[in-house]
Amino acid sequence: MTDPGQTSSDSTTPAENEDPVESTVSEVSDVFDPDSESVDAKPVRAEDSLRYFGADFDVDGLVRRLEKETFVIPTFEPLPETETDGYEGFQRGLVWKKRQMDRFIESILLGYPVPGVFLVELPSRRYLVLDGQQRMTTLHSFVHGKYRTAGGIRKFSLRYVGDEFQGLTYENLPAEARRLFDNTFIQATIVVPKEKGGKKAVYALFERINSGGTNLRPQQIRVALFAGETVNFVRELNQNEDWREIFGPHNRDLKDHELILRALCLIPTARGGQPFKPPMAKFLNNFLESHENQLPHDAGGIRDRFSTACKMLRQAAGRESLRLGGRQVNAAHTDAVLAGLMIALEDGVPLDITKVAAALSSLTASDAYRKAVSESTSHEKQVKRRINLSAQAFRGETLADES
């Protein structure tokens, strides 16, 4: 195996070791959330919140702009806000396999048209790559002659291509082929969000234009658009050891982030604050838009109660605390259990592991609760019902098995 930081040849390493390391991330979700694709009945209109125009960039210009960071391909790592202008996190940690990279480069060398990209203009006049990250990353890697794998840095020579291009790198392309590559134009649609409702419109747009084969999921888009104090706070909570134990491995779709965010949003709703209005995605977006540049009220208390709740759930039932008899985390059950237990803790209810275990048992035995976490889980009445039932259970109250 190649040592990290060393370069090896594609022709001497087995194909299974040549894919970028991120492509090994599982695409299987371990979260059951039947209403995650619910439709917004009143979507934002583009004409009210966006303006956009087209521009053509040659490949040489695209790569140079990436190097100068005029074009930004963000990651899910917590970057300073000055580097992202309030946007962060579009890149999923899941990139094309080597075969896809090679075939894309070959298409350009054969003169085929290249799909366009979407860019979001930031206030700093930098441009966030909204759609087309894999294409632009592949172009950059090919021009620089290397890409990263689990075994280290590998030489980017073409392998999954026709005989004419076998083994070629950017450096040893014939002069005519290199000119064709450098001068190939890629059309860009540049989106400029208006101040009011702009980020919501970008979210709505991105839901509709995912074109990379593996669509970004709602929380991945959300983390990018509403980067700030609350997103970072949720990221911090997501590292809690007891939470990681009961939830399981980090989720590629960021459902672990989303479920924590859902609980934080629904606690004030249960207290009589901002009422829940479906769909859940819009509710979460509205919350983040209102809180993106400030920590939630009583962040220290929330952190402590979240930590205590996760520890108690782990000790009381382990991974089963977030599951209803299957291997998947039940999203509605999870936000209800977290919110209900944290409400009880905030109210000073005397709780121990035995009482938490009893509350979980009473919830899972309740027909009304099981219905509320399995059917129409984004319906306003169902959300209110499951949070209220959860809070009652952790307060030690007997659950009325309502229909």
C-alpha positions as CSV (number, residue, x, y, z in Angstrom):
1,M,0.0,0.0,0.0
2,T,1.2,3.5,-0.8
3,D,2.3,5.5,2.2
4,P,0.2,8.7,2.7
5,G,1.6,11.6,0.8
6,Q,3.2,9.3,-1.8
7,T,2.2,9.0,-5.5
8,S,1.6,5.7,-7.2
9,S,0.6,4.7,-10.7
10,D,-2.9,3.6,-11.6
11,S,-1.5,0.8,-13.7
12,T,0.2,-0.9,-10.7
13,T,-2.5,-0.7,-8.0
14,P,-5.6,-2.9,-7.9
15,A,-8.7,-1.1,-9.1
16,E,-10.4,-1.5,-5.7
17,N,-7.7,0.7,-4.1
18,E,-7.8,3.6,-6.6
19,D,-11.1,5.3,-5.7
20,P,-11.1,8.5,-3.6
21,V,-11.5,7.6,0.0
22,E,-14.8,9.4,0.4
23,S,-16.5,7.1,-2.1
24,T,-16.5,4.3,0.4
25,V,-19.0,6.1,2.6
26,S,-22.2,4.0,2.8
27,E,-25.2,5.3,0.9
28,V,-27.6,3.3,3.2
29,S,-29.5,5.5,5.7
30,D,-30.1,4.0,9.1
31,V,-32.9,6.5,9.9
32,F,-36.6,5.9,9.2
33,D,-38.3,9.1,8.4
34,P,-41.3,8.5,6.1
35,D,-42.2,12.2,5.8
36,S,-38.7,13.5,5.0
37,E,-39.9,14.2,1.4
38,S,-43.0,16.1,2.4
39,V,-43.9,18.9,-0.1
40,D,-44.1,22.6,0.8
41,A,-47.7,23.7,-0.1
42,K,-46.5,27.3,-0.5
43,P,-43.0,27.3,-2.0
44,V,-41.0,30.4,-2.4
45,R,-41.2,31.9,-5.9
46,A,-37.8,32.5,-7.6
47,E,-38.9,35.9,-9.0
48,D,-39.5,37.2,-5.4
49,S,-36.1,36.2,-4.0
50,L,-33.5,35.5,-6.7
51,R,-32.0,36.9,-9.8
52,Y,-29.8,34.8,-12.0
53,F,-27.9,35.0,-15.3
54,G,-25.7,32.8,-17.4
55,A,-22.0,32.9,-18.0
56,D,-19.5,30.7,-19.9
57,F,-16.1,29.7,-18.4
58,D,-13.4,27.7,-20.1
59,V,-11.9,24.8,-18.2
60,D,-8.6,26.6,-17.8
61,G,-10.5,29.6,-16.3
62,L,-12.5,27.4,-13.9
63,V,-9.5,25.7,-12.5
64,R,-7.6,29.0,-12.0
65,R,-10.6,30.4,-10.2
66,L,-10.7,27.4,-7.9
67,E,-7.0,27.9,-7.1
68,K,-7.6,31.6,-6.3
69,E,-10.7,30.6,-4.3
70,T,-12.9,32.9,-6.4
71,F,-15.0,29.7,-6.8
72,V,-15.6,27.9,-3.5
73,I,-16.4,24.3,-3.0
74,P,-17.2,24.1,0.7
75,T,-17.0,21.1,3.0
76,F,-18.9,20.1,6.1
77,E,-15.9,21.0,8.3
78,P,-16.6,24.1,10.4
79,L,-14.9,26.8,8.4
80,P,-14.6,30.4,9.6
81,E,-17.5,32.5,8.4
82,T,-15.1,34.9,6.7
83,E,-14.2,32.1,4.3
84,T,-17.8,31.2,3.5
85,D,-19.8,34.4,3.8
86,G,-22.5,32.6,5.8
87,Y,-22.6,29.6,3.5
88,E,-21.0,26.3,4.4
89,G,-21.1,22.6,3.9
90,F,-22.3,21.7,0.4
91,Q,-19.6,19.1,-0.3
92,R,-20.8,15.8,1.1
93,G,-17.7,13.8,1.7
94,L,-18.8,11.6,-1.1
95,V,-17.0,12.0,-4.4
96,W,-17.0,10.2,-7.8
97,K,-15.2,6.9,-8.1
98,K,-12.2,6.8,-10.4
99,R,-14.2,5.4,-13.3
100,Q,-16.6,8.3,-13.2
101,M,-13.7,10.8,-13.0
102,D,-12.0,9.2,-16.0
103,R,-15.1,9.1,-18.1
104,F,-15.8,12.7,-17.5
105,I,-12.3,13.8,-18.6
106,E,-12.6,11.5,-21.6
107,S,-15.9,13.2,-22.6
108,I,-14.2,16.5,-22.8
109,L,-11.3,15.1,-24.8
110,L,-13.7,13.6,-27.2
111,G,-15.4,17.0,-27.7
112,Y,-18.8,16.2,-26.0
113,P,-20.7,19.0,-24.3
114,V,-20.3,19.2,-20.5
115,P,-23.3,19.7,-18.2
116,G,-23.5,23.2,-16.7
117,V,-22.9,24.3,-13.1
118,F,-24.8,26.5,-10.7
119,L,-23.0,29.1,-8.7
120,V,-24.3,31.3,-5.8
121,E,-22.8,34.8,-5.8
122,L,-21.7,35.8,-2.3
123,P,-21.5,39.4,-0.9
124,S,-17.7,39.2,-1.3
125,R,-18.1,38.5,-5.0
126,R,-16.9,35.0,-4.5
127,Y,-19.0,32.2,-5.9
128,L,-20.2,29.1,-4.1
129,V,-20.5,26.0,-6.3
130,L,-24.1,25.0,-5.7
131,D,-24.2,22.2,-8.2
132,G,-21.2,20.7,-10.1
133,Q,-18.8,20.1,-7.2
134,Q,-17.7,16.7,-8.5
135,R,-17.1,18.0,-12.0
136,M,-15.1,20.9,-10.9
137,T,-13.1,18.9,-8.3
138,T,-12.3,16.3,-11.0
139,L,-11.1,19.0,-13.4
140,H,-8.9,20.5,-10.7
141,S,-7.5,17.1,-9.8
142,F,-6.7,16.1,-13.4
143,V,-4.9,19.4,-14.1
144,H,-2.8,19.0,-11.0
145,G,-2.2,15.4,-11.7
146,K,-3.2,13.9,-8.4
147,Y,-6.0,13.0,-6.1
148,R,-6.4,11.5,-2.6
149,T,-7.3,7.9,-1.8
150,A,-7.3,5.9,1.5
151,G,-3.8,4.7,0.5
152,G,-2.4,8.2,0.0
153,I,-2.0,10.7,-2.9
154,R,-2.3,9.0,-6.3
155,K,-1.2,10.0,-9.7
156,F,-4.2,11.0,-11.9
157,S,-3.6,9.1,-15.1
158,L,-6.5,8.0,-17.3
159,R,-7.5,4.3,-17.0
160,Y,-11.2,3.8,-17.7
161,V,-11.0,5.3,-21.2
162,G,-10.5,4.3,-24.8
163,D,-7.1,3.2,-26.2
164,E,-6.3,6.7,-27.5
165,F,-6.2,8.2,-24.0
166,Q,-5.0,5.2,-21.9
167,G,-2.4,6.2,-19.3
168,L,-2.4,9.9,-20.2
169,T,-2.1,12.7,-17.6
170,Y,-2.8,16.3,-18.1
171,E,1.0,17.0,-18.4
172,N,1.5,14.5,-21.2
173,L,-1.6,15.2,-23.2
174,P,-0.8,15.9,-26.9
175,A,-0.8,19.6,-27.6
176,E,-4.0,19.6,-29.6
177,A,-5.9,17.5,-26.9
178,R,-4.7,19.9,-24.2
179,R,-5.9,22.9,-26.1
180,L,-9.3,21.2,-26.6
181,F,-9.4,20.5,-22.9
182,D,-8.4,23.9,-21.7
183,N,-10.7,25.7,-24.1
184,T,-13.8,23.7,-23.5
185,F,-16.6,26.0,-22.3
186,I,-18.8,25.1,-19.4
187,Q,-22.0,27.1,-18.9
188,A,-22.7,28.4,-15.5
189,T,-25.9,29.7,-14.1
190,I,-25.1,32.4,-11.5
191,V,-27.7,32.8,-8.8
192,V,-27.8,36.0,-6.7
193,P,-30.0,35.8,-3.6
194,K,-32.0,38.9,-2.7
195,E,-31.8,40.0,0.9
196,K,-35.4,38.9,1.8
197,G,-36.0,35.2,1.5
198,G,-33.0,34.7,-0.7
199,K,-31.6,31.7,1.3
200,K,-34.9,30.0,1.4
201,A,-35.2,30.4,-2.4
202,V,-31.7,29.0,-2.9
203,Y,-32.7,26.0,-0.7
204,A,-35.8,25.5,-2.8
205,L,-33.7,25.8,-6.0
206,F,-31.1,23.3,-4.9
207,E,-33.8,20.7,-4.0
208,R,-34.8,20.9,-7.6
209,I,-31.5,20.9,-9.5
210,N,-29.5,18.2,-7.8
211,S,-28.0,16.5,-10.8
212,G,-25.0,14.5,-9.6
213,G,-26.7,11.1,-9.3
214,T,-26.6,11.2,-5.5
215,N,-28.7,14.1,-4.4
216,L,-27.8,16.2,-1.4
217,R,-30.3,15.8,1.4
218,P,-32.2,18.6,3.2
219,Q,-29.9,18.9,6.2
220,Q,-26.8,19.0,4.0
221,I,-28.3,22.0,2.1
222,R,-29.4,23.5,5.4
223,V,-26.0,23.4,7.0
224,A,-24.6,25.2,4.0
225,L,-27.2,28.0,3.7
226,F,-27.6,28.8,7.4
227,A,-24.1,28.4,8.7
228,G,-23.6,30.2,11.9
229,E,-23.8,29.9,15.7
230,T,-26.8,27.5,15.8
231,V,-25.5,25.2,13.1
232,N,-22.1,25.0,15.0
233,F,-23.9,24.4,18.3
234,V,-25.8,21.5,16.8
235,R,-22.5,20.2,15.3
236,E,-21.0,20.4,18.8
237,L,-23.9,18.4,20.4
238,N,-23.6,15.8,17.6
239,Q,-20.1,14.9,19.0
240,N,-21.5,13.9,22.4
241,E,-20.3,10.4,23.2
242,D,-23.6,9.2,24.6
243,W,-25.5,10.5,21.6
244,R,-23.0,8.8,19.3
245,E,-23.5,5.6,21.2
246,I,-27.3,5.6,21.0
247,F,-27.6,7.0,17.5
248,G,-24.8,5.1,15.9
249,P,-22.1,6.1,13.3
250,H,-22.1,9.6,11.8
251,N,-24.8,9.8,9.1
252,R,-23.7,10.8,5.6
253,D,-27.1,12.6,5.1
254,L,-26.6,14.5,8.4
255,K,-29.8,13.0,9.8
256,D,-28.0,12.9,13.2
257,H,-27.6,16.7,13.0
258,E,-31.2,17.1,11.8
259,L,-32.7,15.1,14.7
260,I,-30.9,17.2,17.3
261,L,-32.1,20.3,15.5
262,R,-35.6,19.0,15.4
263,A,-35.6,18.4,19.2
264,L,-34.2,21.9,19.9
265,C,-36.9,23.5,17.7
266,L,-39.8,21.5,19.1
267,I,-39.0,22.2,22.8
268,P,-40.1,25.8,22.6
269,T,-43.1,24.7,20.4
270,A,-44.2,22.4,23.2
271,R,-43.8,25.3,25.6
272,G,-46.4,27.3,23.7
273,G,-43.9,29.2,21.6
274,Q,-43.7,29.3,17.8
275,P,-46.4,26.8,16.6
276,F,-45.3,24.0,14.4
277,K,-46.4,24.4,10.8
278,P,-45.6,21.7,8.2
279,P,-43.5,20.7,6.4
280,M,-40.7,19.9,8.8
281,A,-38.1,21.1,6.4
282,K,-39.6,24.6,6.2
283,F,-40.0,24.7,10.0
284,L,-36.4,23.9,10.5
285,N,-35.3,26.4,7.8
286,N,-37.4,29.2,9.5
287,F,-35.8,28.4,12.9
288,L,-32.3,28.5,11.5
289,E,-32.9,31.7,9.6
290,S,-34.0,33.4,12.8
291,H,-31.1,32.0,14.9
292,E,-28.2,31.4,12.5
293,N,-26.1,34.2,13.9
294,Q,-26.8,33.6,17.6
295,L,-26.8,30.7,20.0
296,P,-30.2,29.5,21.1
297,H,-31.5,31.0,24.3
298,D,-30.0,29.2,27.4
299,A,-27.5,27.4,25.2
300,G,-25.5,26.2,28.3
301,G,-28.6,24.7,29.9
302,I,-29.6,23.1,26.6
303,R,-26.1,21.6,26.3
304,D,-26.3,20.2,29.8
305,R,-29.8,18.8,29.5
306,F,-28.9,17.2,26.1
307,S,-25.9,15.6,27.6
308,T,-27.9,14.3,30.6
309,A,-30.7,13.0,28.4
310,C,-28.4,11.1,26.1
311,K,-26.5,9.6,29.1
312,M,-29.8,8.5,30.7
313,L,-31.1,7.0,27.4
314,R,-27.9,5.1,26.9
315,Q,-28.0,3.7,30.4
316,A,-31.7,2.9,30.3
317,A,-32.0,1.3,26.9
318,G,-28.9,1.8,24.8
319,R,-29.4,2.0,21.1
320,E,-33.0,0.7,21.5
321,S,-34.0,4.0,23.0
322,L,-34.2,5.5,19.5
323,R,-35.6,2.5,17.7
324,L,-39.0,0.8,17.7
325,G,-38.1,-2.8,17.3
326,G,-36.0,-2.5,14.2
327,R,-32.4,-1.6,13.3
328,Q,-33.3,1.9,12.0
329,V,-33.5,5.0,14.2
330,N,-37.1,6.3,14.1
331,A,-36.8,10.0,13.4
332,A,-40.2,11.0,14.9
333,H,-39.6,8.9,18.0
334,T,-36.1,10.3,18.4
335,D,-37.2,14.0,18.3
336,A,-40.1,13.3,20.7
337,V,-37.9,11.3,23.2
338,L,-35.2,14.0,23.2
339,A,-37.6,16.9,23.5
340,G,-39.8,15.2,26.1
341,L,-36.9,14.1,28.3
342,M,-35.2,17.5,28.1
343,I,-38.5,19.3,29.0
344,A,-38.8,17.0,32.0
345,L,-35.2,17.8,33.1
346,E,-35.7,21.5,32.6
347,D,-38.9,21.3,34.8
348,G,-36.8,19.6,37.6
349,V,-38.6,16.3,37.4
350,P,-36.6,13.8,39.6
351,L,-35.4,11.2,37.2
352,D,-33.2,8.2,37.4
353,I,-32.4,5.3,35.0
354,T,-35.3,3.2,36.2
355,K,-37.8,6.0,35.6
356,V,-36.4,6.8,32.2
357,A,-36.7,3.1,31.2
358,A,-40.2,3.0,32.5
359,A,-41.1,6.1,30.5
360,L,-39.7,4.5,27.3
361,S,-41.7,1.4,27.9
362,S,-44.9,3.3,28.4
363,L,-44.4,5.2,25.2
364,T,-43.7,2.1,23.1
365,A,-46.8,0.4,24.6
366,S,-49.1,3.3,23.8
367,D,-51.1,2.9,20.5
368,A,-51.6,6.6,20.3
369,Y,-47.8,7.3,20.6
370,R,-46.8,4.6,18.1
371,K,-49.3,6.0,15.6
372,A,-47.9,9.5,16.2
373,V,-44.4,8.4,15.3
374,S,-45.2,6.2,12.4
375,E,-48.1,7.9,10.4
376,S,-48.2,11.4,9.0
377,T,-45.3,12.4,11.2
378,S,-45.1,15.9,9.9
379,H,-48.8,16.6,10.4
380,E,-49.3,19.4,12.9
381,K,-51.5,17.3,15.3
382,Q,-49.2,14.3,15.2
383,V,-46.1,16.4,16.0
384,K,-47.9,18.0,19.0
385,R,-49.3,14.7,20.1
386,R,-46.0,12.9,20.2
387,I,-44.1,15.6,22.0
388,N,-46.9,16.0,24.6
389,L,-47.1,12.2,25.2
390,S,-43.3,12.0,25.5
391,A,-43.2,14.8,28.1
392,Q,-46.0,13.2,30.0
393,A,-44.2,9.9,30.1
394,F,-41.0,11.4,31.4
395,R,-43.0,13.3,34.1
396,G,-44.2,9.9,35.3
397,E,-47.8,10.5,34.2
398,T,-50.1,7.7,32.9
399,L,-50.6,8.0,29.2
400,A,-54.2,8.3,28.0
401,D,-54.3,5.8,25.0
402,E,-56.2,8.2,22.8
403,S,-57.1,7.3,19.3
